[in-house]
Amino acid sequence: MDPRRIQCLIVLALSFVFVLLLAFQKSEAEVFSETANNFVSKFGVSTTNAHKPLSGYHGETISIGQSMNVMPAIGYGTGGGRTASGEDMYQSTLVYLKLGGRLIDTAMAYRNHREIGKSIRDSGLERKEVWITSKISVKKVKGKGFQGTIDVIKNILDELDVGSYLDLCLIHSQKLGKEETIQIWRGLIKAQKLSLVRFIGVSNFNRHEILDLQRATGVLPELNQIQYHPWASPEMKELVHWQTQNDITTIAYNSLGGRRFHTAKNKLLKWPLTLTNLAERYSVTEAQVLLRWAVNQKVAVIPGASSEEHMRENIIVPNFQLTDEEADNLVKAGAPKGWLVKNQETNRSWI
């Protein structure tokens, strides 16, 4: 065969192969999309939400520091009122979970780990579907230091009886003083390395105390749980700002005034008119305005509730944004009579 004819056939064959390659070639985006879809099909999770805090959770979340890790923005506080323990605690937690709530905040001091654990087991949810926060009672580890902290966390897990880890464990207060608290903090750091705890932090600590823990161990608390609401002191608001700047996530308790504000004798007390007007403007409840005020600042909230209606309101908070003027007017309105305002010493240097 003529060499030129052979050369021509080779060129035609190569051209045909090249056309086929172009026809079947996928863009980078298409390849990623297919890979993602295969990932979803195989593992049941989306690559775009791979850092979701809980399996199957689609609610609003708050970032933990600068990491890709997140936690539910709105949880259920179990530390007050008649539902704090016993059958009431069991039933209310079970209702909360069935309504779609997924973050439960408890503590050794609340004495309700067993009831909460039973609620989770009876809900039909898997451990990975529920975020559990607990707090170490410093009285229980006084004089026991590093190892005592690890033992206490194991005891919490035994009482809950729902899995081998806590999502978050906090030191409940700084009342044992600097040196003993540092030892407890070292124990928490070790517990995290042992996978007994996913995240570690503190509660009711100020800036100076947080920095002392970091200086002693090289590890900064990932979260600090404090009282925070529109009528918190300027010092407390400055603490929240400082924590945000330093990648410490804030969790607010008493966002709705605490149980003292909602006792029977206070039933006739009304919300400030400014707050009621805002609720009407956005077609929400007064409680939802207060929760949204915090969550829009990237602050997690853990309101308590004893009725299904209030639980539902707390779990499903419409997404709206108060203007700066509205937020300022809310602060100026002042806290209602009976509102629980804790005078936390933000400039205190230990006890």
Helices and strands as residue ranges (DSSP letters): H 3-24, H 28-43, G 47-49, E 61-63, E 70-72, E 76-77, G 82-84, H 86-98, E 103-105, G 108-110, H 113-123, G 127-129, E 131-136, H 138-141, H 145-160, E 166-171, H 178-193, E 197-203, H 207-217, E 223-227, H 234-245, E 249-253, G 259-262, G 264-266, H 273-282, H 286-295, E 300-301, H 308-315, H 324-333
